[in-house]
């Protein structure tokens, strides 16, 4: 299961396939049935039929994601490591994006050290 901006539900991190949670789905048994159906749909989907996965938006930049973790109590170094691992995983098929995430991680830590964050 991947991550998609403003999506509640299942998504593929390799393509644009999504399986959003229906609005007002609150019953635990219905949620369980939704997850079973979503898992089945995910296993059966064809990435080639859904195009590329959506790119991370500016609101989900490296710095924004790392800052979110810091505000939740993580040390900056740990927040950077977690964010870097997530972004590297999300961009495993795009070496340039993974490289940019590493550069952004170094930049974030430099800003922390300089007291800018």
C-alpha positions in Angstrom: 0.0 0.0 0.0 1.4 3.4 -1.0 0.8 6.9 -0.1 -1.2 9.5 -2.0 -1.9 13.1 -1.3 -5.3 13.8 0.4 -6.4 10.2 -0.1 -8.0 8.1 2.5 -7.8 4.5 1.4 -5.5 2.2 -0.5 -3.1 3.3 -3.3 -0.2 1.8 -5.2 3.1 3.6 -4.8 4.2 2.4 -8.2 1.3 3.7 -10.3 -1.9 5.9 -10.1 -4.2 3.1 -8.8 -6.3 4.1 -5.8 -9.2 2.6 -3.9 -10.6 5.4 -1.7 -12.6 4.7 1.4 -16.3 5.5 0.8 -17.5 8.5 2.6 -19.4 7.8 5.9 -17.9 4.3 6.2 -17.8 3.9 10.0 -19.0 0.4 10.9 -16.1 -1.8 11.9 -17.5 -4.8 9.9 -17.9 -2.6 6.8 -14.4 -1.3 7.2 -13.1 -4.9 7.4 -15.0 -5.8 4.3 -13.6 -2.7 2.6 -10.1 -3.7 3.5 -10.6 -7.2 2.1 -12.0 -5.9 -1.1 -9.2 -3.3 -1.4 -6.6 -5.9 -0.8 -8.1 -8.1 -3.5 -8.4 -5.2 -6.0 -4.8 -4.2 -5.2 -3.4 -7.7 -5.9 -5.3 -7.8 -9.2 -4.6 -4.3 -10.5 -2.2 -3.7 -13.5 0.2 -0.8 -12.9 0.5 -0.2 -16.7 -3.3 0.5 -16.9 -3.1 3.3 -14.3 -0.1 5.5 -15.3 2.6 6.8 -13.0 2.1 7.4 -9.3 1.3 11.0 -8.4 4.4 13.0 -7.5 4.9 14.2 -3.9 3.4 17.7 -3.7 5.1 20.8 -2.4 3.1 20.5 0.8 4.7 17.1 1.2 8.3 18.3 0.6 11.1 16.7 2.6 11.3 19.7 5.0 7.5 19.7 5.6 7.5 16.0 6.3 10.5 16.1 8.6 9.1 19.1 10.4 5.9 17.3 11.1 7.8 14.5 12.8 9.9 17.0 14.8 6.7 18.7 16.0 5.5 15.3 17.2 8.6 15.0 19.4 11.1 13.3 17.2 14.7 14.5 17.3 15.6 16.2 14.1 18.2 13.6 13.2 15.6 10.8 13.7 12.9 12.7 11.8 15.4 13.1 8.9 16.2 9.4 8.9 12.6 8.3 8.9 11.6 10.8 6.2 14.6 9.8 4.1 13.7 6.1 4.4 10.0 6.8 3.5 10.9 8.9 0.5 13.6 6.5 -0.7 11.1 3.7 -0.6 8.4 5.8 -2.3 10.8 6.7 -5.1 12.6 3.4 -5.4 11.9 3.3 -9.2 13.2 6.9 -9.6 16.9 7.2 -8.6 16.9 10.9 -9.3 14.1 11.5 -6.8 15.8 9.4 -4.2 19.0 11.3 -4.7 17.1 14.6 -4.3 15.6 13.3 -1.0 19.2 12.6 0.3 20.2 16.2 -0.7 17.1 17.6 1.0 18.0 15.6 4.1 21.5 17.1 4.3 20.0 20.6 3.7 17.4 20.1 6.4 20.1 19.0 9.0 22.3 22.0 7.9 19.4 24.4 8.5 18.7 22.8 11.9 22.4 23.1 12.9 22.4 26.8 11.8 19.3 27.4 13.9 17.1 28.3 10.9 14.6 25.5 11.7 
